[in-house]
Structures are given as structure tokens and as C-alpha cells.
Amino acid sequence: MDKTKIFFLTIIFCGFFGLAENSLAAPSVSAVVGTVSHNSTVTINGSGFGTKSTVAPFFWDSVGNQPAYNGLTNGTQLFSNSTGDALNGSYPWQGNGSSVTACGAAYSTTNLRHSHVTAQYSNRWSMCGGNGSPGVVGGLDMSSRTSHKMYITWWIYFSGSSDNGGSNKYLRMTANGIDWSHATVSWEPDKVQGYNFDTGNYTINADSNTPGAGWHRFEAYFDNTTSPDPTVTVSSDNSVLLSVKSGDSVNYGAVTGNLPTNMMGIYALGADWSNAQPQGTCTADFGEIYVDDTLARVEICNAATKAGSNHCEIQIPQTTWNSGQVQIKVNQGSFADSSSAYIYVVDSTGAVNANGYAVTLGSSGGGGGDTAPPAAPSGLSVS
């Protein structure tokens, strides 16, 4: 083979290698265009973001953004699970229509996490009759989504320990958020546990950690494409508590069997307390619930690396998400005006930019790079 052919083959090979390498590269943020303040729309430029065909999240509930709640007063009960009905059918959560999860949450304007929300859900006023009773939302179905994946994040406040040794649950998942007769997965204070009703087998039974009193950001990810189904990952305050497959066992002895169905519905989220929970033991407020069928998302965090952050706020994608550009509506959360923060883009595989892009809340463009064009050079001469 002559040298010319070798030269061109080398270029072609290197070109394809470069394309493959770029396609696998983690996200990188080069600029943020727009004013990074609550409810403003900004554009994030960079590379490696991947694509998101349905840009907006499947569901975003900051409670105050729901027209059905206009005019409600503090402590209004939202729905009864015995009927699955709420506010004449206009409720954004459908309810699971079952007495298994005893009590619906109430609309609350007490103990708001920050000034950018006007309401949240609570078990402080419960149809079960006491401060600290059960109080949940539920009946959200994503089973029509073909990714077979479900990412959920929300904020929750505990007045004290949520673990009294009973079967308290922060989150209960089923196939479609309604039917619990075949399988369920629950995130409890001391474990994540799945149960196959068809066989009577526990399918996931593993330790997590009980978050203490105060506000916490919770995340749960269900990947039903794995075998055995599903893989479940739960996190608190940007730290993974556990990631476990169906059939795994950690500290709870042998378990057998797989779940007979995908977990693609929220049956109950909030304070799904056991009947053994003493009244008044632990009140819970919760809201800012974001649900999607992919890990792809944007967050603003408080440290220069995502792993080093302990406070992150989910952002709301708008109309654009391609490999080099993402548009979001800013959710400032509890970050104060003029405070420093860092933007992170997470792709569908969970990869994230290694270094956060520094921004100042309430400012244009952020501190991680100047988005304005450079001034024209002056004082130059050509010889």
C-alpha cells in the first residue's frame, strides 16, 4: 500500500475515532445566555448533552403552579383515596382509589421551604385525624412511556425521625400508580423493599439510611430495562443511599424472585406512614415534585463539582435540548439572590459535566464565562 493511501486511511480512521469519542464524551458547559433568576428562561451552550426528544419533563408540580388549587386555604384536604376523586377531577394527581394508602395530603402554606413557592403538600392536616398522620399524593401513571425508566425528585421536610420501626414509606411504586395487586416497590426509612404478590416473594430488600429532621431533597430512579427488573437507586441530598436490583439482598437475608411488571407509576408519595405511627410523632411537608422518563436533566448546585454538592435544585427544560444546547426555565429554589451557584447538565446515561459552570443568581450570563462578544481590538497596525 502506498504512502498516500495510508495517509488518507489514517485520516479517515482518526476522524471516525474522534466522532465516536465525542459521542461518548460527558457533557461540557461553555456558556449560559440569559439572566439566571427565578422563572427566567436561559440557554445553556456546550457539548455532549445528548438529545431529549420530549424536552419538557413528564410532570412538574411545585403545588402553587396548579390552577386546580387556586383559592384553596391552608389545611384543605385535597382528595380521598376511597373514591380516587379530587376537586371534581381537576386534581393533577388522580389518587389511587384504594384504602391501602389511607389518607390524602392536604394543601399547605405552612413551613414553606423558600419564598419562590406559595404552597406544598402536608400530613399536618390529615383525614386520618391527627398531626403526623399519613398524607400522600398518588395515582401518577407513566406506563405509556417506552423508555421503561422513571426518575423522580422532590423535597420533603420531617419534624423528627420518620422511622418508628413500622412500615413507613416515602414512596410506593406500582406498574401504573393504581394497580398494586401484582407488585410494589416501597422506599422506607430503613430499606427499599419490593414485593411480588403473585408469588409471595420479596424481590428487593436492602438497607438505606434514615434522613433526620429538616428539609431533604429525595431522588428515586427506576430502570426497568435491566434483568432482573428493576434496578432501583435512591438518594438524599445529592448522595446515593443505595442502588440495588430486584432479587438483591443486603443485611436482610436471602430473597428470591423477580417483579412481574415494570415499575412505572407513583402509587403514593409523601408521608405514607404505618398505622403503627403514633399520632404527632412526625409531621411531613413535601412538594416541588419532578417526574420524567430519563436521567437527562439540569441542576443548579452549591459546589464546583456535582459530587461535592449537598444542595441542588432541579431546573425545568423548555423547548430545546440537543447535543450543544439546552433551554431551561430557572428554578432558583432556596438559593438567595446574588448567591453563587453552579450549573450541571446530566445526560441520559447519568454522565455530568466534570466542573460546574459558575453563575450568580439574578445576573446575566453567570460567572463561569463571559457570554458577551469581545470588544473590537484597537491600537493595532499592519506592516
SEKOLSE-24314 format. One record per residue (C-alpha): residue in one letter; z, x, y. Coordinates in nm, 3 decimals. Example, Ala and Ser with C-alpha at 12.3 -4.5 7.8 and 13.67 -1.06 7.14 Angstrom:
% residues 2
r, c3, c1, c2
a, 0.780, 1.230, -0.450
s, 0.714, 1.367, -0.106
% end
This chain:
% residues 383
r, c3, c1, c2
m, 0.000, 0.000, 0.000
d, -0.098, 0.147, 0.335
k, 0.147, 0.204, 0.620
t, 0.003, -0.082, 0.832
k, 0.076, -0.339, 0.560
i, 0.424, -0.201, 0.507
f, 0.489, -0.222, 0.882
f, 0.385, -0.589, 0.905
l, 0.570, -0.687, 0.587
t, 0.882, -0.522, 0.729
i, 0.848, -0.725, 1.048
i, 0.797, -1.048, 0.851
f, 1.095, -0.976, 0.623
c, 1.321, -0.888, 0.914
g, 1.204, -1.196, 1.101
f, 1.292, -1.429, 0.812
f, 1.623, -1.249, 0.759
g, 1.703, -1.293, 1.126
l, 1.626, -1.666, 1.106
a, 1.849, -1.704, 0.803
e, 2.125, -1.509, 0.967
n, 2.103, -1.718, 1.284
s, 2.106, -2.041, 1.084
l, 2.436, -1.935, 0.927
a, 2.591, -1.799, 1.244
a, 2.912, -1.954, 1.369
p, 2.899, -2.144, 1.699
s, 2.899, -1.940, 2.018
v, 2.954, -2.088, 2.367
s, 2.776, -1.922, 2.660
a, 2.822, -2.172, 2.945
v, 2.978, -2.501, 3.042
v, 2.795, -2.704, 3.307
g, 2.985, -2.971, 3.498
t, 3.333, -3.047, 3.620
v, 3.582, -3.020, 3.336
s, 3.811, -3.308, 3.428
h, 3.915, -3.626, 3.252
n, 3.628, -3.869, 3.183
s, 3.364, -3.643, 3.339
t, 3.051, -3.556, 3.141
v, 2.979, -3.186, 3.085
t, 2.719, -2.991, 2.890
i, 2.812, -2.700, 2.664
n, 2.540, -2.438, 2.612
g, 2.533, -2.178, 2.339
s, 2.408, -2.132, 1.985
g, 2.491, -2.215, 1.625
f, 2.617, -2.566, 1.698
g, 2.406, -2.725, 1.425
t, 2.280, -3.080, 1.468
k, 2.463, -3.411, 1.472
s, 2.223, -3.699, 1.418
t, 2.466, -3.968, 1.531
v, 2.617, -3.789, 1.827
a, 2.897, -4.027, 1.918
p, 3.197, -4.044, 1.683
f, 3.215, -4.335, 1.440
f, 3.527, -4.462, 1.617
w, 3.730, -4.360, 1.921
d, 4.040, -4.560, 2.008
s, 4.252, -4.448, 2.300
v, 4.402, -4.802, 2.287
g, 4.355, -4.853, 2.660
n, 3.975, -4.834, 2.614
q, 3.968, -5.152, 2.403
p, 3.855, -5.461, 2.601
a, 4.034, -5.685, 2.349
y, 4.367, -5.556, 2.482
n, 4.310, -5.642, 2.848
g, 4.605, -5.835, 2.984
l, 4.843, -5.761, 2.695
t, 5.205, -5.692, 2.777
n, 5.435, -5.430, 2.635
g, 5.550, -5.517, 2.281
t, 5.275, -5.769, 2.200
q, 5.220, -5.789, 1.824
l, 4.854, -5.724, 1.752
f, 4.793, -5.872, 1.411
s, 4.946, -5.993, 1.089
n, 4.833, -5.831, 0.765
s, 4.900, -6.155, 0.582
t, 4.588, -6.300, 0.745
g, 4.396, -5.987, 0.842
d, 4.321, -6.157, 1.174
a, 4.389, -6.024, 1.520
l, 4.320, -6.153, 1.869
n, 4.069, -6.408, 1.738
g, 3.858, -6.145, 1.560
s, 3.806, -5.916, 1.859
y, 4.058, -5.658, 1.745
p, 3.895, -5.315, 1.690
w, 4.092, -5.273, 1.364
q, 4.019, -5.551, 1.118
g, 4.351, -5.546, 0.933
n, 4.365, -5.502, 0.558
g, 4.460, -5.859, 0.474
s, 4.737, -5.756, 0.238
s, 5.111, -5.780, 0.219
v, 5.122, -5.433, 0.059
t, 5.136, -5.279, 0.403
a, 5.393, -5.503, 0.558
c, 5.362, -5.507, 0.935
g, 5.102, -5.465, 1.205
a, 5.164, -5.237, 1.502
a, 5.245, -5.358, 1.850
y, 5.076, -5.284, 2.182
s, 5.300, -5.046, 2.373
t, 5.318, -4.898, 2.721
t, 5.646, -4.716, 2.648
n, 5.677, -4.339, 2.594
l, 5.314, -4.263, 2.682
r, 5.216, -3.907, 2.591
h, 5.037, -3.836, 2.920
s, 4.901, -4.002, 3.233
h, 4.545, -4.032, 3.101
v, 4.636, -4.308, 2.854
t, 4.754, -4.653, 2.952
a, 4.877, -4.780, 2.613
q, 4.932, -4.690, 2.249
y, 5.045, -4.845, 1.921
s, 5.408, -4.855, 1.813
n, 5.652, -4.972, 1.548
r, 5.921, -5.016, 1.816
w, 5.841, -5.387, 1.825
s, 5.767, -5.484, 1.468
m, 5.712, -5.815, 1.294
c, 5.944, -5.676, 1.028
g, 6.223, -5.732, 1.273
g, 6.370, -5.408, 1.398
n, 6.339, -5.086, 1.589
g, 6.193, -4.835, 1.344
s, 6.036, -5.092, 1.110
p, 5.688, -5.047, 0.964
g, 5.398, -5.077, 1.208
v, 5.036, -4.986, 1.131
v, 4.670, -5.037, 1.213
g, 4.415, -5.058, 0.933
g, 4.105, -5.207, 0.779
l, 3.855, -4.948, 0.912
d, 3.555, -4.910, 0.677
m, 3.316, -4.612, 0.678
s, 3.180, -4.661, 0.326
s, 2.827, -4.720, 0.461
r, 2.805, -4.359, 0.583
t, 2.610, -4.142, 0.339
s, 2.787, -3.812, 0.412
h, 3.079, -3.924, 0.192
k, 3.308, -3.736, 0.431
m, 3.571, -3.866, 0.667
y, 3.750, -3.678, 0.946
i, 4.043, -3.845, 1.124
t, 4.265, -3.716, 1.403
w, 4.534, -3.893, 1.602
w, 4.856, -3.833, 1.795
i, 5.191, -3.960, 1.669
y, 5.547, -3.945, 1.802
f, 5.863, -3.955, 1.591
s, 6.206, -4.023, 1.739
g, 6.365, -3.836, 1.445
s, 6.291, -3.746, 1.086
s, 6.028, -3.964, 0.921
d, 6.145, -3.857, 0.575
n, 6.434, -4.057, 0.431
g, 6.344, -3.995, 0.068
g, 6.148, -4.318, 0.045
s, 5.774, -4.370, 0.016
n, 5.698, -4.348, 0.386
k, 5.331, -4.294, 0.476
y, 5.149, -4.170, 0.784
l, 4.808, -4.255, 0.640
r, 4.684, -4.455, 0.342
m, 4.317, -4.433, 0.240
t, 4.114, -4.655, 0.008
a, 3.744, -4.699, -0.070
n, 3.676, -4.925, 0.228
g, 4.007, -4.979, 0.407
i, 4.056, -5.316, 0.238
d, 4.048, -5.286, -0.141
w, 4.346, -5.097, -0.284
s, 4.315, -5.227, -0.641
h, 4.136, -4.918, -0.782
a, 4.261, -4.612, -0.595
t, 4.456, -4.498, -0.293
v, 4.549, -4.168, -0.131
s, 4.855, -4.150, 0.093
w, 4.984, -3.878, 0.323
e, 5.362, -3.892, 0.310
p, 5.626, -3.677, 0.485
d, 5.679, -3.458, 0.178
k, 5.344, -3.480, -0.005
v, 4.989, -3.604, -0.033
q, 4.960, -3.835, -0.330
g, 4.671, -4.021, -0.490
y, 4.692, -4.291, -0.750
n, 4.427, -4.425, -0.987
f, 4.521, -4.787, -1.056
d, 4.258, -4.816, -1.329
t, 4.426, -4.553, -1.546
g, 4.778, -4.535, -1.406
n, 4.736, -4.163, -1.335
y, 4.845, -3.970, -1.030
t, 4.540, -3.778, -0.910
i, 4.673, -3.573, -0.618
n, 5.034, -3.476, -0.592
a, 5.111, -3.186, -0.363
d, 5.360, -3.068, -0.105
s, 5.308, -3.085, 0.268
n, 5.567, -3.030, 0.540
t, 5.759, -3.292, 0.734
p, 5.692, -3.266, 1.109
g, 6.004, -3.303, 1.321
a, 6.083, -3.524, 1.618
g, 5.840, -3.532, 1.911
w, 5.465, -3.562, 1.955
h, 5.228, -3.419, 1.692
r, 4.854, -3.409, 1.655
f, 4.762, -3.507, 1.299
e, 4.430, -3.438, 1.124
a, 4.306, -3.551, 0.782
y, 3.974, -3.463, 0.619
f, 3.839, -3.627, 0.302
d, 3.543, -3.461, 0.132
n, 3.422, -3.690, -0.146
t, 3.123, -3.469, -0.235
t, 3.338, -3.237, -0.445
s, 3.429, -3.281, -0.809
p, 3.688, -3.392, -0.894
d, 3.700, -3.631, -0.598
p, 3.812, -3.589, -0.330
t, 3.926, -3.274, -0.153
v, 4.194, -3.366, 0.099
t, 4.307, -3.144, 0.387
v, 4.587, -3.246, 0.622
s, 4.701, -3.063, 0.935
s, 4.966, -3.092, 1.203
d, 4.945, -2.930, 1.548
n, 4.634, -2.726, 1.455
s, 4.798, -2.583, 1.142
v, 4.683, -2.675, 0.790
l, 4.972, -2.816, 0.587
l, 4.775, -2.831, 0.263
s, 4.427, -2.859, 0.117
v, 4.416, -2.998, -0.234
k, 4.168, -3.150, -0.481
s, 4.213, -3.460, -0.689
g, 4.388, -3.352, -1.007
d, 4.567, -3.058, -0.847
s, 4.943, -3.035, -0.868
v, 5.178, -2.830, -0.651
n, 5.552, -2.840, -0.727
y, 5.530, -3.185, -0.886
g, 5.437, -3.112, -1.245
a, 5.120, -3.193, -1.438
v, 4.890, -3.470, -1.322
t, 4.565, -3.596, -1.471
g, 4.255, -3.793, -1.385
n, 4.010, -3.831, -1.100
l, 3.984, -4.106, -0.846
p, 3.728, -4.370, -0.947
t, 3.589, -4.413, -0.596
n, 3.528, -4.234, -0.268
m, 3.799, -4.247, -0.005
m, 3.607, -4.381, 0.295
g, 3.836, -4.637, 0.457
i, 4.161, -4.636, 0.653
y, 4.388, -4.891, 0.490
a, 4.693, -4.810, 0.706
l, 4.761, -4.555, 0.980
g, 5.086, -4.518, 1.171
a, 5.437, -4.596, 1.051
d, 5.379, -4.728, 0.701
w, 5.748, -4.698, 0.620
s, 5.901, -4.776, 0.285
n, 6.120, -5.082, 0.251
a, 6.400, -4.831, 0.195
q, 6.366, -4.703, 0.553
p, 6.683, -4.805, 0.739
q, 6.616, -5.008, 1.049
g, 6.621, -4.795, 1.361
t, 6.604, -4.465, 1.172
c, 6.268, -4.351, 1.310
t, 6.050, -4.513, 1.571
a, 5.688, -4.405, 1.587
d, 5.429, -4.432, 1.865
f, 5.067, -4.342, 1.795
g, 4.717, -4.358, 1.936
e, 4.413, -4.159, 2.053
i, 4.253, -4.211, 1.712
y, 3.920, -4.036, 1.649
v, 3.722, -4.102, 1.329
d, 3.390, -3.952, 1.217
d, 3.192, -3.865, 0.903
t, 3.165, -3.493, 0.979
l, 3.381, -3.197, 1.078
a, 3.144, -3.135, 1.372
r, 3.343, -3.187, 1.689
v, 3.451, -3.031, 2.020
e, 3.808, -2.949, 2.115
i, 3.988, -2.807, 2.417
c, 4.284, -2.587, 2.318
n, 4.553, -2.375, 2.480
a, 4.476, -2.028, 2.337
a, 4.189, -1.780, 2.332
t, 4.134, -1.837, 1.958
k, 4.135, -2.167, 1.775
a, 4.369, -2.030, 1.508
g, 4.613, -1.914, 1.773
s, 4.629, -2.254, 1.945
n, 4.908, -2.505, 1.893
h, 4.781, -2.769, 2.136
c, 4.425, -2.906, 2.110
e, 4.267, -3.222, 2.248
i, 3.965, -3.384, 2.081
q, 3.660, -3.434, 2.303
i, 3.412, -3.722, 2.287
p, 3.046, -3.628, 2.213
q, 2.792, -3.830, 2.410
t, 2.411, -3.829, 2.374
t, 2.316, -3.467, 2.293
w, 2.409, -3.243, 2.001
n, 2.162, -2.977, 1.891
s, 2.192, -2.613, 1.790
g, 2.210, -2.491, 2.150
q, 2.358, -2.776, 2.350
v, 2.630, -3.037, 2.321
q, 2.721, -3.303, 2.576
i, 3.076, -3.439, 2.587
k, 3.292, -3.673, 2.788
v, 3.603, -3.474, 2.875
n, 3.930, -3.595, 2.725
q, 4.186, -3.395, 2.919
g, 4.478, -3.534, 2.722
s, 4.809, -3.383, 2.828
f, 4.653, -3.074, 2.987
a, 4.754, -3.069, 3.353
d, 4.504, -3.044, 3.638
s, 4.429, -2.682, 3.732
s, 4.566, -2.556, 3.399
s, 4.372, -2.308, 3.186
a, 4.224, -2.406, 2.851
y, 3.952, -2.301, 2.606
i, 3.655, -2.492, 2.467
y, 3.571, -2.480, 2.097
v, 3.268, -2.621, 1.916
v, 3.319, -2.684, 1.545
d, 3.010, -2.726, 1.327
s, 2.971, -2.949, 1.021
t, 3.099, -2.675, 0.789
g, 3.417, -2.625, 0.992
a, 3.300, -2.296, 1.149
v, 3.410, -2.249, 1.511
n, 3.336, -2.005, 1.793
a, 3.547, -1.691, 1.745
n, 3.654, -1.678, 2.108
g, 3.730, -1.982, 2.317
y, 3.529, -2.040, 2.633
a, 3.781, -2.033, 2.918
v, 3.785, -2.329, 3.158
t, 4.011, -2.451, 3.434
l, 4.079, -2.822, 3.413
g, 3.943, -3.001, 3.714
s, 3.697, -2.723, 3.807
s, 3.321, -2.689, 3.774
g, 3.181, -2.467, 3.502
g, 3.506, -2.314, 3.383
g, 3.638, -1.961, 3.390
g, 3.458, -1.826, 3.085
g, 3.134, -1.764, 3.264
d, 2.964, -1.846, 3.590
t, 2.708, -2.122, 3.541
a, 2.559, -2.086, 3.889
p, 2.241, -1.875, 3.921
p, 2.293, -1.525, 4.064
a, 2.216, -1.461, 4.428
a, 1.882, -1.303, 4.509
p, 1.908, -0.924, 4.532
s, 1.893, -0.767, 4.876
g, 1.857, -0.418, 5.022
l, 1.603, -0.311, 4.760
s, 1.296, -0.105, 4.834
v, 0.991, -0.037, 4.621
s, 0.833, 0.307, 4.629
% end
